[in-house]
Amino acid sequence: MSPSADAPTPSAIAEALNLTTGQIVQEIGYDDDVDHDLRDAIEDLIGEEMEDEDTQEIVDAVVLWWRDDDGDLTDALVDTLRNIEAGAPVWLLTPKAGRPGHVAPGEVQESAEIAGLRVMSSLSLAADWTGTRLASRTN
């Protein structure tokens, strides 16, 4: 049994991301520090590996791992919209407060707005990551 029986499992978190079997999910910003259990749970849930950042496929969701020193968040968010299905979510995964690479919520909000996205919700993912669900603006 895990050290904290109340901690959600990676598969429960993957389900909370509202992903389903058969969806095509693009992953951007992969590095050694990502949560591998969460990645595996997402891939188990969708039934295949996530597409990398160079895919030309139209995708049903994007998972963007982002740290404060990765560059310009607004540019990265604009890039997520390149080949995403209309109305599909972008999950921005950032290190939690107090962790190296933490991104302030205000920066997330401002960057999302400039990129034409809106913040829908946030949830705690794994020990070190927070997920923020972003959606395209509709007029």
Buried (B, 14 or more C-beta within 10 A) or exposed (E): EEEEEEEBEBBEBBBBBEBEEEBBBBBBBBEEBBBEBBBEBBBEBBEEEBBEBEBEEEBBBBBBBBBBEBEEBBEBBBBBBEBBBEEBBBBBBBBBEEBEBBBEBEBBBEBBBEBEBBBEEBBBBBEBBBBBBBBBEEE
